[in-house]
Amino acid sequence: MYNGNGNGSYNGNANHTNVSGFRIKPIYLYVAGIVAVVVAIYFVMRFLDTSLVMHFGAFAGALLIVANLRELIGMSSSQRGSTALLNLLVGGGLICAWLAQFFGLLLWIPAILMVGIATPLIVGRANVYGTYVNTARSAVDGMRRTIMK
């Protein structure tokens, strides 16, 4: 590269940019920037393409989760009703369904599972809630025994 004083000298760092001590060619930085912009545009377009109904469902799900999480955590085990758990499961299902619009079909699986688990809570709240709690406790105890061995 010509430095302007009449003699040509080559600066080896002219074709690289130092980023955190690594020498990176500027073309790689440009490509990374373009990829980041394309991904951002993709997510904005997906957000705008998702119907207002899905956004409303996500907001309702967030309200259900926020309103019932404190209630479910704050009560003792004997005082808990299944209504808070039911609302948390439905809210989680709504949030997962909304996220599936952006991140793909795999998030429909937890959405359907949460709503499917919540459905029996409508019919026999006390019995089903007790079954869920006992199943969760036995699963945790089984994992704890497996890990401790």
N, C-alpha and C positions, 0 to 999 in steps of 0.2 A: 504494500500500500504506500502511496506517495505521501510524505509528511510535509511537503511544502518548502523544505529548505534546500532542495536541489538533489539530495541523494535519497534514493528510494530505500526505505527500511520497512520491514514487515513486522507488524505487531501481532503476535500469535493469538492474542485475546480479542482481536477485532471481530472475529466471527462467532464469538460466544458471549453469553451473558452469565454472570455469576449469580446464582440463586442459592442462598444458604451454603455457600462454599462449593457448590457443584457448578461445573461449566456446562451450560445448556445452550444449544443453538436457538436463535430467535424464532426460527420456523416452528420449532416444537412448542414454544410459548404461544405463537399465533394459532396453531392447530388446537391446543388445549383451550384457548379462549373461545375459538369458534365452536368447539364441542360444548363448552359450558353454556354459551348463548343458545345453541340449538336445543339443549336439554331444558333450559329455562323457558324457551318459547313453547316447547312441547307441553310442559306442565301448566303453563298459563292457558294454552289452548284447551287442554283437557279440563281445566277448572272452568273455563267459560263454556265449554261444550256440555258439561254436566248440567242436567236440568235443575231448575229452581227447587223442584220437589226433593231432589237428593240433598241439596244444601239445607233445606228446611228439616229434613230427616236427621241430618248430622247435628244440627243445632238442637233439635229435640232430644237426640241421644246424649249429647253433652250435658244438657240440663238434667236428664234423668240420672246420669252418672254422678254429677256434682251434688245433686240434692239427696241421693240415697247412699252415697259412699260414707258420708259422715254418720248417717243413721246406723248403717250396718256395722261400722267399726266401733261406734260409741256404745252400743248396747252390750250387755253381758250375754253369754251364750244362751241362757235360759229365757231371756226376754226377747230374743230375736224372732221376728216374724219373717215370713217368706216374701212379703211385699217388697222389702228393700232389695232382696236378692233378685226377685223377679224383675224389678225396674232396672237394676244394674245389668242383668243379662240382656234385656231388650235394648237398653241404651248402648251397650257394647256391640250388639248386633247391628244397630243402625250406624254406628261409627265405622265398623268394618265394611258394611255395604257401601258407605260413602267413599272410604279409602280404596275400595276395589275399583272405583271409577277411574282412579289415577294410577294405581300400581298393579292392576291386573286381576285376573279372575281368581287367583289363589286366595285372595282375602274374602271371597264369597264363602269359602269353607268354614272359617270361624264364625262368620255372620250367621250362617244357617245353623251351625252347631249351637251357638248361644241361644238363638230363638227356639231351637228344638228342645234344648234343656229347660228353657223357661216355660214352655207350653204346659208340661204336667203340673207346674206350680199353680196354675190357674185353678185346676180341678180340686186337688187334695193338698192344700197348702201345708198343713202341719206334718202329715205323713211323708210327703215328698221332700219337704225341707229336711226333716230328720234323716231320711235316706241319703240325701245329698251330703249332709254334714258327716254322717257316719262313713260313707264311701270315701270322702275326702280325707278324713282322719285315718282310715285304714290304709289308704294309698300313701299318705305321708309317713305313717309308721313303717310300712313295708319298705319305702325308700330309705328311711333312717336305718333300719336293720341291715339293709343291703350295703349301705355306705359304711356302716360301723364295722362290718366284718373284715 
